[in-house]
Amino acid sequence: MPVVVGVDLGGTKVQAAVVRSKKVIGQARNRTPQGGPEDVVEAILATVNQALEIATVKPADVTGVGIGFPGQFDPETGDTLGAVNLKGFDSRYPLGAVVSKAVNSAPVVLDNDVRAALVGEHRLGSGIGYRNFLGVFVGTGVGGGLVLEGKLRRGRGAAGEIGHTVVKDRGRLCGCGRKGCLEAYAGRGRMELRARELQKSGKKTNLFDVMERKGRDRLTSGVIFTALEQGDQVAQMLVDDAVWALGISLASVQNAMDLEAIIIGGGLGDRLGQPFIDRVSRAMRPHLFMDKNPPVMLTTKLGDLSGAVGAALLAADAGTSHRRS
């Protein structure tokens, strides 16, 4: 049976999954380096090779590679065009070609990282049985994707970008350069900036001590989770703000789309789990027009493998399409 590899490239982690017959037979995970594209490629290849070794699959047997990329890209060339949350990815870079060359010239498919995760959950995860739902992935940034009438909605390339819906007019500065976006309150990148501002203003927090003890160079979901367990007030403030912002944004989308379900994943969603999602659900309620018939609120089934598995499925789709043409 054909073997495909999926890569989920995020601001803090690189995850790879080897998939055969819709089953994960090997996986690996490493940190995302902060040095630039060449270092990121090295991490991608190392992670892919680790996953292949665990799956006992040779690179020559790989029929395709899918990469979920957290930014803009050219689907025709496989070049990346920019990514706010990846250092050094601010101009065109031939990511697809470089990875393909290193994996026995296997064809490489690039897609948005959140769309890839949504595909994984739609076909093999929590989205099974729902024809109309939103996937929200709360990580370094906040991404979203839509499945409408059973099909992934791409629009003109930005359908489902919930992270840049406005929750507060002239609010906090977002990484996109605009103000008041959901991501400015719920994305870990902006949460870290806010934590540093609060610490500088005199608020006491263990967040950066935890970060140092864990050997992390960025504020990860695990760091936030640990600080919350320790009763850290700044960590609690950050999560409270994220819940508030998600409640407003998701309610607005629900009022417009009348969806059956909303799936919340990503680093923060997966790490904080159902209690976090229940809080978001309660924050939505006052803003819902149809408050007696809210959407089902779900965690991911695939967890942090959603993106890598979805990317692998997209690579399999591309291979099937190529063989049929």
C-alpha positions as CSV (number, residue, x, y, z in Angstrom):
1,M,0.0,0.0,0.0
2,P,1.2,3.6,-0.7
3,V,3.0,5.3,2.1
4,V,2.7,9.1,2.6
5,V,4.3,11.4,5.1
6,G,2.7,14.4,6.7
7,V,4.5,17.3,8.4
8,D,2.9,19.8,10.7
9,L,5.2,22.9,10.8
10,G,4.4,25.2,13.7
11,G,5.9,28.1,15.5
12,T,7.2,25.8,18.3
13,K,7.1,22.3,17.0
14,V,7.7,20.2,13.9
15,Q,5.6,17.0,13.9
16,A,5.8,14.2,11.3
17,A,3.5,11.2,10.7
18,V,3.9,8.3,8.4
19,V,0.5,7.1,7.1
20,R,-0.4,3.9,5.3
21,S,-4.1,3.0,4.6
22,K,-5.3,5.9,6.8
23,K,-3.3,4.6,9.8
24,V,-0.4,6.2,11.5
25,I,2.5,3.7,11.5
26,G,5.2,6.1,12.7
27,Q,5.5,9.6,14.2
28,A,8.1,12.0,15.6
29,R,8.3,15.5,17.0
30,N,11.0,18.1,17.5
31,R,11.2,21.8,18.3
32,T,11.0,24.4,15.6
33,P,14.4,26.1,15.4
34,Q,14.5,29.9,15.4
35,G,17.4,30.4,13.0
36,G,15.7,30.6,9.6
37,P,14.5,28.5,6.7
38,E,17.6,26.3,6.4
39,D,17.5,25.4,10.0
40,V,13.7,24.6,9.7
41,V,14.3,22.4,6.7
42,E,17.0,20.5,8.7
43,A,14.5,20.0,11.5
44,I,11.8,18.9,9.1
45,L,14.1,16.3,7.5
46,A,15.4,15.0,10.8
47,T,11.8,14.6,12.1
48,V,10.6,12.9,8.9
49,N,13.6,10.5,9.0
50,Q,12.9,9.7,12.7
51,A,9.2,8.9,11.9
52,L,10.2,6.7,8.9
53,E,12.7,4.8,11.1
54,I,10.0,4.2,13.7
55,A,7.6,3.0,10.9
56,T,10.5,0.9,9.4
57,V,9.9,2.6,6.0
58,K,12.7,3.6,3.6
59,P,12.6,7.1,2.1
60,A,12.5,5.4,-1.4
61,D,9.1,3.9,-0.5
62,V,7.5,7.3,0.3
63,T,5.0,8.2,-2.5
64,G,4.3,11.8,-1.3
65,V,4.9,14.3,1.4
66,G,2.4,16.9,2.7
67,I,3.4,19.9,4.6
68,G,1.0,22.1,6.7
69,F,2.6,25.5,6.5
70,P,1.6,28.4,8.9
71,G,1.6,31.2,6.4
72,Q,1.3,32.1,2.7
73,F,2.6,29.8,0.0
74,D,2.4,29.2,-3.8
75,P,0.6,25.9,-4.3
76,E,1.9,25.6,-7.9
77,T,5.6,25.8,-7.0
78,G,5.6,24.7,-3.4
79,D,7.4,27.9,-2.5
80,T,6.6,29.7,0.8
81,L,5.9,33.4,0.6
82,G,5.8,34.5,4.2
83,A,4.9,33.4,7.8
84,V,4.4,35.8,10.7
85,N,5.2,33.1,13.3
86,L,8.3,31.6,11.7
87,K,11.5,33.5,11.9
88,G,13.2,34.1,8.5
89,F,10.2,33.1,6.4
90,D,9.6,36.7,5.2
91,S,10.3,36.1,1.5
92,R,10.0,33.4,-1.2
93,Y,11.7,30.1,-0.2
94,P,11.5,26.8,-2.2
95,L,10.5,24.7,0.7
96,G,8.7,22.0,-1.4
97,A,11.6,21.5,-3.8
98,V,14.2,21.3,-1.0
99,V,12.2,18.8,0.9
100,S,11.4,16.7,-2.2
101,K,15.1,16.5,-3.2
102,A,15.9,15.2,0.3
103,V,13.1,12.5,0.3
104,N,14.0,10.6,-2.9
105,S,12.3,13.3,-5.1
106,A,8.9,12.4,-3.7
107,P,6.2,15.0,-4.7
108,V,5.6,17.5,-2.0
109,V,2.2,19.2,-1.4
110,L,2.0,22.4,0.6
111,D,-1.2,23.6,2.3
112,N,-2.2,25.8,5.1
113,D,-1.4,24.1,8.5
114,V,-4.9,24.7,9.9
115,R,-6.6,23.4,6.8
116,A,-4.4,20.3,7.0
117,A,-5.4,19.8,10.7
118,L,-9.1,20.3,9.7
119,V,-8.8,17.6,7.0
120,G,-7.3,15.2,9.6
121,E,-10.2,15.8,12.0
122,H,-12.8,15.8,9.3
123,R,-11.8,12.3,7.9
124,L,-10.4,10.5,10.9
125,G,-11.2,12.6,14.0
126,S,-13.9,14.5,15.8
127,G,-15.4,15.8,12.6
128,I,-16.7,12.4,11.5
129,G,-20.5,12.6,11.3
130,Y,-20.8,16.4,10.9
131,R,-21.3,18.1,7.6
132,N,-21.0,21.7,8.8
133,F,-18.5,22.6,11.3
134,L,-15.6,25.0,12.2
135,G,-12.2,23.9,13.3
136,V,-10.3,26.4,15.5
137,F,-6.6,25.7,16.3
138,V,-5.2,27.8,19.1
139,G,-1.4,27.6,18.9
140,T,1.4,30.2,18.3
141,G,-1.3,32.0,16.3
142,V,-5.1,31.2,16.0
143,G,-6.2,29.5,12.8
144,G,-9.5,28.2,11.6
145,G,-11.1,26.3,8.8
146,L,-14.6,25.4,7.6
147,V,-16.3,22.3,6.4
148,L,-19.5,23.1,4.7
149,E,-21.9,20.5,3.3
150,G,-19.2,17.9,3.9
151,K,-16.5,19.7,1.9
152,L,-13.5,21.7,2.9
153,R,-14.2,25.4,2.2
154,R,-11.2,27.2,0.7
155,G,-12.9,30.3,-0.6
156,R,-10.2,32.5,-2.3
157,G,-7.6,31.0,0.0
158,A,-8.5,32.5,3.4
159,A,-11.8,30.9,4.3
160,G,-12.1,30.2,8.0
161,E,-9.3,32.6,9.1
162,I,-11.0,33.2,12.4
163,G,-7.8,34.4,14.1
164,H,-8.2,37.7,12.4
165,T,-11.8,38.4,13.2
166,V,-12.0,41.5,15.4
167,V,-13.0,41.1,19.0
168,K,-12.2,44.6,20.2
169,D,-12.1,47.8,18.1
170,R,-8.6,49.4,18.3
171,G,-7.6,46.6,20.7
172,R,-4.2,44.9,21.2
173,L,-1.8,44.8,18.3
174,C,-1.8,41.5,16.4
175,G,1.2,40.0,14.7
176,C,-0.6,40.7,11.4
177,G,-0.2,44.4,12.1
178,R,-3.8,45.1,12.7
179,K,-5.5,45.7,16.1
180,G,-8.1,43.9,18.1
181,C,-7.8,40.5,16.3
182,L,-8.7,37.3,18.2
183,E,-5.1,36.1,17.7
184,A,-3.9,39.2,19.7
185,Y,-5.6,37.7,22.7
186,A,-5.5,34.0,22.2
187,G,-2.4,33.3,20.2
188,R,0.6,32.1,22.3
189,G,2.9,34.5,20.5
190,R,1.0,37.6,21.6
191,M,0.2,36.0,25.0
192,E,3.9,35.9,25.6
193,L,4.3,39.5,24.7
194,R,1.5,40.4,27.1
195,A,3.1,38.4,29.9
196,R,6.3,40.2,29.5
197,E,4.5,43.6,29.6
198,L,2.7,42.5,32.8
199,Q,6.0,41.4,34.4
200,K,7.7,44.6,33.4
201,S,4.8,46.6,35.0
202,G,5.4,44.7,38.3
203,K,3.1,41.7,38.1
204,K,4.7,38.6,39.6
205,T,4.7,35.5,37.4
206,N,6.4,32.1,37.3
207,L,5.9,31.7,33.5
208,F,9.4,32.6,32.5
209,D,11.0,30.5,35.3
210,V,8.9,27.5,34.1
211,M,10.0,28.2,30.6
212,E,13.6,28.2,31.6
213,R,13.3,25.1,33.6
214,K,11.7,23.3,30.7
215,G,14.4,24.5,28.4
216,R,12.0,26.3,26.1
217,D,12.8,29.5,24.2
218,R,9.1,30.4,23.7
219,L,6.0,30.4,25.8
220,T,4.5,26.9,25.0
221,S,1.2,25.4,26.0
222,G,3.0,23.1,28.4
223,V,4.6,26.1,30.1
224,I,1.2,27.8,30.5
225,F,-0.4,24.6,31.8
226,T,2.3,24.2,34.4
227,A,2.1,27.8,35.5
228,L,-1.7,27.4,35.8
229,E,-1.3,24.4,38.0
230,Q,1.0,26.5,40.3
231,G,-1.7,29.1,40.6
232,D,0.1,31.7,38.6
233,Q,-2.1,34.8,38.3
234,V,-0.6,36.1,35.1
235,A,-1.1,32.8,33.4
236,Q,-4.7,32.8,34.6
237,M,-5.2,36.3,33.3
238,L,-3.8,35.3,29.9
239,V,-6.1,32.3,29.6
240,D,-9.1,34.3,30.8
241,D,-8.5,36.9,28.0
242,A,-8.2,34.0,25.5
243,V,-11.5,32.5,26.7
244,W,-13.2,35.9,26.5
245,A,-11.9,36.6,23.0
246,L,-12.7,33.1,21.7
247,G,-16.3,33.4,23.1
248,I,-16.9,36.6,21.2
249,S,-15.4,35.4,17.9
250,L,-16.9,31.9,17.9
251,A,-20.4,33.3,18.7
252,S,-20.1,35.7,15.9
253,V,-19.2,33.0,13.4
254,Q,-22.0,30.7,14.8
255,N,-24.5,33.5,14.4
256,A,-23.5,33.9,10.8
257,M,-23.1,30.2,9.8
258,D,-25.4,28.2,12.1
259,L,-22.9,25.3,12.4
260,E,-23.5,21.9,13.9
261,A,-20.2,21.7,15.7
262,I,-17.0,23.6,16.6
263,I,-13.8,21.7,17.2
264,I,-11.1,23.4,19.3
265,G,-7.5,22.1,19.0
266,G,-4.0,23.4,18.6
267,G,-1.4,23.5,21.3
268,L,-3.5,25.4,23.8
269,G,-6.8,23.7,23.0
270,D,-5.3,20.2,23.2
271,R,-3.2,20.9,26.3
272,L,-5.9,22.5,28.4
273,G,-8.6,20.1,27.0
274,Q,-12.3,19.9,27.8
275,P,-12.3,22.3,30.8
276,F,-10.9,25.0,28.6
277,I,-13.4,24.2,25.8
278,D,-16.3,24.2,28.3
279,R,-15.2,27.7,29.5
280,V,-15.2,28.9,25.9
281,S,-18.7,27.4,25.4
282,R,-20.0,29.3,28.4
283,A,-18.3,32.6,27.2
284,M,-20.1,32.1,23.8
285,R,-23.6,31.7,25.2
286,P,-24.5,35.4,26.0
287,H,-23.6,36.3,22.4
288,L,-25.5,33.6,20.6
289,F,-28.6,34.5,18.8
290,M,-29.9,30.9,18.9
291,D,-28.8,30.3,22.4
292,K,-31.2,27.4,22.9
293,N,-29.5,25.4,20.1
294,P,-25.7,26.0,20.4
295,P,-23.2,24.0,18.4
296,V,-21.6,20.9,19.8
297,M,-18.2,21.9,21.3
298,L,-15.6,19.2,20.7
299,T,-11.9,18.5,21.5
300,T,-9.8,17.1,18.7
301,K,-9.6,13.3,18.5
302,L,-6.2,13.2,16.9
303,G,-4.7,15.7,19.3
304,D,-1.4,17.2,18.2
305,L,-1.3,14.7,15.3
306,S,-4.2,16.4,13.5
307,G,-2.0,18.6,11.3
308,A,0.5,15.9,10.4
309,V,-2.2,13.3,9.6
310,G,-4.2,15.8,7.6
311,A,-1.1,16.8,5.6
312,A,-0.4,13.2,4.8
313,L,-4.0,12.7,3.6
314,L,-3.6,15.7,1.3
315,A,-0.4,14.2,-0.1
316,A,-2.3,11.0,-0.7
317,D,-5.1,12.9,-2.4
318,A,-2.6,14.6,-4.7
319,G,-1.1,11.2,-5.6
320,T,-4.4,9.7,-6.3
321,S,-5.4,12.7,-8.5
322,H,-2.1,12.4,-10.4
323,R,-2.5,8.7,-11.0
324,R,-6.0,9.2,-12.3
325,S,-5.1,12.0,-14.7
